[in-house]
Amino acid sequence: MRIAFMGTPDFSVPVLSELIAAGHEIVAVYTQPARPAGRGKKLRPSPVETLARNYGLNVYTPVNFKNSDDIKAFRDLNLDVAVVVAYGLILPQAILDAPDYGCLNLHGSLLPRWRGAAPIHRAIMAGDQETGVQVMQMEAGLDTGAVLLSETVAIQDDETTGTLHDKLSLIGAQLMPRALAALDRGSLVATPQEEEGVCYAHKITSEEARIDWQNSAHEIDCHIRGLSPFPGAWFMMKDKKGDPMRVKVLMSSYDRLNNLDKQDLADKAFGTVLDVEEDIVVATGSGYVRLSTLQRPGKSAQPAQEFLRGLPMDSLLGVIFE
């Protein structure tokens, strides 16, 4: 089929790779413009642009589609279909209508649950036991189009957004070529989304990422894993000089500490450090959570014992994290 691919981050790359391997005619690749990155703030092309240029594909990086020339250029491609995977721009109706079969979007949730920008984060943060990846017919609403093809994925107890992101990306890379093959045969069935169960995966804010120790241990564990590796759940403590330090937590668990006297938890304020023998064990509003991977400002992520080196471990016991 004659296709335009529209995507930007790492999540999109396996899909584009599979479409190329399947022999589709990728006449154009649309992606976000290069952004300043790294210490030197040099312009860095998106992962999709890098792959596309390696294959000699035509790359377009419009800032938006408000320019009539950009819309005309897209129409003039005479597309069968456009494939959209985490592109990052809102597409106007003129773009959605331009290809013969419209625009197909790959979305990382089981719609209508978690429409919007951060579906993978939100599913783990909410404690969902399953999610999925779906091919959807795009329309003007936010992720409201009919579902064309779907794959369900279980969310493991130790799942992070990073691991789930990679799983869904690879599954989506197999799902989209199947959808296009069915579309070409005329056998793709559109299923309207349910009206019940709609919820939105809003972008994560820095303040929202802060750990609230008043929540239950299970809620905090889901919060930490759902924000790992980016942007990272965080709390405040004092460094070895006594200065405030924001610490990110990238891995945790909440139900593996049978050696602690649970009766004592009722007497501990939430946020109190209970143990540092292996991981950092913290009392919560209900139960305790084990912090196993942490990150200081400007440093790489570390296992708890490496993180604790140089800190007053004995005096850390009983400290209340903010």
C-alpha positions as CSV (number, residue, x, y, z in Angstrom):
1,M,0.0,0.0,0.0
2,R,1.0,3.6,-0.5
3,I,1.6,4.9,3.0
4,A,2.7,8.0,5.0
5,F,4.1,7.1,8.4
6,M,3.7,9.7,11.1
7,G,5.6,9.1,14.4
8,T,8.4,10.5,16.6
9,P,9.7,8.6,19.7
10,D,11.3,5.2,20.2
11,F,7.8,3.6,20.6
12,S,7.2,4.3,16.9
13,V,10.4,2.9,15.5
14,P,9.6,-0.9,15.5
15,V,6.3,-0.2,13.7
16,L,8.0,1.7,10.9
17,S,10.7,-1.0,10.6
18,E,8.0,-3.7,10.2
19,L,6.1,-1.7,7.6
20,I,9.3,-1.3,5.6
21,A,10.0,-5.0,5.9
22,A,6.5,-5.9,4.8
23,G,7.2,-4.2,1.5
24,H,4.8,-1.2,1.7
25,E,5.6,1.9,-0.2
26,I,6.5,4.5,2.4
27,V,6.3,7.6,0.3
28,A,6.7,10.0,3.3
29,V,7.7,10.0,6.9
30,Y,6.3,12.8,9.1
31,T,8.0,13.4,12.5
32,Q,8.6,16.1,15.1
33,P,11.4,18.6,14.2
34,A,14.8,18.0,15.7
35,R,15.1,19.3,19.3
36,P,18.1,20.6,21.3
37,A,19.5,17.7,23.5
38,G,22.5,16.9,25.6
39,R,24.9,19.2,27.3
40,G,25.8,21.0,24.1
41,K,22.1,21.5,23.2
42,K,22.8,20.4,19.7
43,L,19.8,19.6,17.5
44,R,18.9,15.9,17.7
45,P,16.6,14.3,15.2
46,S,13.8,12.1,16.5
47,P,14.4,8.3,16.5
48,V,11.9,7.9,13.7
49,E,13.7,10.5,11.5
50,T,17.0,8.7,12.2
51,L,15.6,5.4,11.0
52,A,13.8,6.9,8.0
53,R,16.9,8.7,6.8
54,N,18.9,5.4,7.1
55,Y,16.5,3.9,4.6
56,G,16.5,6.9,2.3
57,L,12.9,7.8,3.0
58,N,11.5,11.3,2.4
59,V,11.2,13.0,5.8
60,Y,8.9,16.0,6.6
61,T,9.0,17.9,9.9
62,P,6.2,20.5,9.9
63,V,5.8,22.4,13.2
64,N,2.0,22.0,12.8
65,F,-0.6,21.6,10.0
66,K,-1.9,25.2,10.1
67,N,0.0,26.0,7.0
68,S,-2.1,25.4,3.9
69,D,1.0,24.4,1.9
70,D,1.7,21.6,4.3
71,I,-1.8,20.3,3.9
72,K,-1.7,20.5,0.1
73,A,1.7,18.7,0.1
74,F,0.1,15.9,2.2
75,R,-2.9,15.6,-0.1
76,D,-0.7,15.5,-3.1
77,L,1.0,12.3,-1.9
78,N,-2.1,10.4,-3.1
79,L,-2.0,8.0,-0.1
80,D,-3.9,4.8,0.4
81,V,-3.5,5.3,4.2
82,A,-1.5,7.1,6.8
83,V,-0.2,5.2,9.8
84,V,0.1,7.3,13.0
85,V,2.1,6.1,16.0
86,A,2.9,8.6,18.8
87,Y,3.4,11.5,16.3
88,G,2.8,14.3,18.8
89,L,0.8,16.7,16.7
90,I,-3.0,17.1,16.5
91,L,-4.1,16.3,12.9
92,P,-6.8,18.5,11.4
93,Q,-9.7,17.0,9.6
94,A,-8.2,17.9,6.2
95,I,-5.3,15.6,7.0
96,L,-7.5,12.8,8.4
97,D,-9.6,12.8,5.3
98,A,-6.8,13.0,2.7
99,P,-5.8,9.3,2.4
100,D,-8.3,7.0,0.7
101,Y,-8.6,4.9,3.9
102,G,-8.0,7.7,6.3
103,C,-5.5,7.6,9.2
104,L,-4.9,4.5,11.4
105,N,-3.5,5.1,14.9
106,L,-1.7,2.7,17.1
107,H,-2.6,3.3,20.8
108,G,-1.1,1.8,23.9
109,S,-4.3,1.0,25.9
110,L,-7.6,-0.8,25.7
111,L,-9.9,2.0,24.6
112,P,-12.0,3.7,25.8
113,R,-9.8,3.3,29.0
114,W,-6.8,5.7,29.0
115,R,-7.4,7.9,26.0
116,G,-4.7,10.6,25.7
117,A,-1.1,11.3,26.2
118,A,0.2,8.9,28.9
119,P,-1.8,5.6,28.7
120,I,1.1,3.3,29.7
121,H,2.0,5.4,32.8
122,R,-1.6,5.7,33.9
123,A,-2.4,2.0,33.6
124,I,0.4,1.0,36.0
125,M,-0.2,3.9,38.3
126,A,-3.9,2.9,38.6
127,G,-3.0,-0.7,39.4
128,D,-4.6,-2.1,36.3
129,Q,-4.0,-5.8,35.8
130,E,-4.1,-5.7,32.0
131,T,-3.8,-3.3,29.1
132,G,-3.1,-3.6,25.5
133,V,-2.4,-2.1,22.1
134,Q,-5.0,-1.3,19.5
135,V,-5.2,-0.1,15.9
136,M,-7.9,2.6,15.7
137,Q,-9.5,4.6,12.9
138,M,-8.7,8.2,13.7
139,E,-11.3,10.9,13.9
140,A,-11.5,14.5,15.2
141,G,-12.0,13.5,18.9
142,L,-9.2,12.5,21.2
143,D,-8.7,8.7,20.7
144,T,-12.5,8.3,20.1
145,G,-12.4,6.4,16.8
146,A,-13.5,2.8,16.1
147,V,-11.1,0.0,17.1
148,L,-9.9,-2.1,14.2
149,L,-7.6,-4.6,15.8
150,S,-6.5,-5.3,19.4
151,E,-4.1,-7.3,21.5
152,T,-4.4,-7.6,25.3
153,V,-1.3,-7.7,27.6
154,A,-1.1,-8.7,31.2
155,I,0.6,-6.2,33.6
156,Q,3.0,-8.0,35.8
157,D,3.5,-7.2,39.5
158,D,7.1,-5.9,38.8
159,E,6.1,-4.1,35.6
160,T,7.4,-0.6,35.0
161,T,6.4,1.9,32.3
162,G,9.7,1.2,30.7
163,T,9.2,-2.6,30.4
164,L,5.6,-2.3,29.4
165,H,6.4,0.4,26.8
166,D,8.8,-1.9,25.1
167,K,6.4,-4.9,25.1
168,L,3.5,-2.8,23.6
169,S,5.8,-1.3,21.0
170,L,6.9,-4.7,19.7
171,I,3.4,-6.1,19.8
172,G,2.1,-3.0,17.9
173,A,4.8,-3.5,15.3
174,Q,3.2,-6.9,14.5
175,L,-0.4,-5.6,14.8
176,M,-0.2,-2.8,12.4
177,P,1.0,-4.8,9.3
178,R,-1.8,-7.3,10.1
179,A,-4.3,-4.4,10.1
180,L,-3.1,-3.1,6.8
181,A,-3.2,-6.6,5.2
182,A,-6.8,-6.9,6.4
183,L,-7.6,-3.4,5.1
184,D,-6.2,-4.3,1.7
185,R,-8.4,-7.4,1.6
186,G,-11.4,-5.5,2.7
187,S,-11.8,-7.6,5.8
188,L,-11.0,-5.1,8.5
189,V,-13.9,-4.7,10.9
190,A,-14.5,-1.4,12.8
191,T,-15.9,-1.8,16.3
192,P,-17.2,1.5,17.9
193,Q,-15.8,2.2,21.4
194,E,-18.0,1.6,24.4
195,E,-19.6,4.7,25.9
196,E,-18.9,3.5,29.4
197,G,-15.5,3.2,31.0
198,V,-14.0,6.3,29.3
199,C,-11.1,7.8,31.2
200,Y,-8.2,10.0,30.2
201,A,-4.4,9.6,30.5
202,H,-3.4,13.1,31.2
203,K,0.3,14.2,31.0
204,I,2.3,13.6,34.2
205,T,3.2,16.8,36.1
206,S,6.3,17.1,38.3
207,E,4.3,17.7,41.4
208,E,2.0,14.8,40.7
209,A,5.1,12.5,40.6
210,R,5.9,13.3,44.2
211,I,5.3,10.3,46.5
212,D,2.5,10.7,49.1
213,W,3.5,8.5,51.9
214,Q,-0.1,8.7,53.3
215,N,-1.3,6.4,50.5
216,S,-1.2,2.7,50.9
217,A,1.9,0.7,50.1
218,H,0.3,-0.8,47.1
219,E,-0.7,2.6,45.7
220,I,2.8,3.9,46.3
221,D,4.4,0.9,44.6
222,C,2.1,1.3,41.5
223,H,2.9,5.1,41.5
224,I,6.7,4.4,41.5
225,R,6.6,1.7,38.8
226,G,4.2,3.7,36.7
227,L,6.6,6.6,36.6
228,S,9.8,4.6,36.0
229,P,12.1,5.3,34.3
230,F,10.6,8.7,33.4
231,P,9.8,11.1,34.8
232,G,10.5,9.2,38.1
233,A,8.5,9.3,41.3
234,W,10.3,11.4,44.0
235,F,10.5,12.4,47.6
236,M,12.7,14.8,49.7
237,M,15.4,13.8,52.2
238,K,18.6,15.4,53.5
239,D,22.0,14.6,52.1
240,K,25.1,13.9,54.2
241,K,25.6,17.7,54.6
242,G,22.0,18.1,55.9
243,D,20.8,19.9,52.8
244,P,17.5,19.1,51.1
245,M,17.8,16.5,48.3
246,R,15.2,15.4,45.8
247,V,15.5,11.6,45.3
248,K,13.8,9.6,42.5
249,V,12.7,6.0,43.1
250,L,12.7,3.8,40.0
251,M,11.8,0.4,41.5
252,S,9.9,-0.9,44.5
253,S,7.8,-3.7,46.0
254,Y,5.3,-3.8,48.8
255,D,4.6,-7.3,50.0
256,R,7.9,-9.1,50.5
257,L,9.0,-8.1,54.0
258,N,7.8,-10.9,56.3
259,N,10.6,-10.2,58.8
260,L,9.1,-7.0,60.0
261,D,6.6,-6.9,62.9
262,K,3.5,-5.6,61.2
263,Q,2.0,-4.8,64.6
264,D,4.6,-2.0,65.0
265,L,3.5,-0.3,61.8
266,A,0.5,1.2,63.4
267,D,2.8,3.2,65.7
268,K,4.9,4.6,62.8
269,A,4.2,7.8,61.0
270,F,3.9,7.4,57.3
271,G,7.2,8.1,55.6
272,T,9.2,6.7,58.5
273,V,12.3,4.6,57.5
274,L,11.9,1.2,59.2
275,D,14.9,-0.8,57.8
276,V,18.0,-0.3,55.6
277,E,19.5,-3.7,55.8
278,E,18.8,-4.6,52.2
279,D,16.4,-2.1,50.6
280,I,15.0,1.1,52.2
281,V,11.8,0.1,53.9
282,V,9.3,2.9,54.5
283,A,6.1,3.0,56.5
284,T,3.1,4.2,54.5
285,G,-0.5,5.0,55.3
286,S,-1.3,1.3,55.1
287,G,1.6,-1.2,55.2
288,Y,5.2,-0.6,54.1
289,V,7.0,-0.3,50.8
290,R,10.5,-1.4,49.8
291,L,12.6,1.0,47.8
292,S,15.1,-1.0,45.8
293,T,16.4,1.4,43.0
294,L,17.0,5.1,43.7
295,Q,18.6,8.0,41.9
296,R,20.3,11.1,43.4
297,P,20.2,14.4,41.4
298,G,22.6,14.4,38.5
299,K,23.6,10.7,39.1
300,S,22.7,7.4,37.6
301,A,20.2,5.0,39.1
302,Q,21.6,2.8,41.9
303,P,20.5,-0.2,44.0
304,A,19.5,0.8,47.5
305,Q,22.8,-0.3,49.1
306,E,24.9,1.7,46.7
307,F,22.6,4.7,47.2
308,L,23.1,4.5,50.9
309,R,26.9,4.6,50.8
310,G,28.1,7.9,52.2
311,L,24.8,8.5,54.0
312,P,24.4,8.2,57.8
313,M,22.7,4.8,57.6
314,D,22.2,4.3,61.4
315,S,20.7,7.7,61.8
316,L,18.5,7.2,58.8
317,L,16.4,4.7,60.7
318,G,13.3,6.5,62.1
319,V,13.8,9.5,59.7
320,I,10.6,10.6,58.0
321,F,10.9,11.2,54.3
322,E,9.0,14.2,53.0
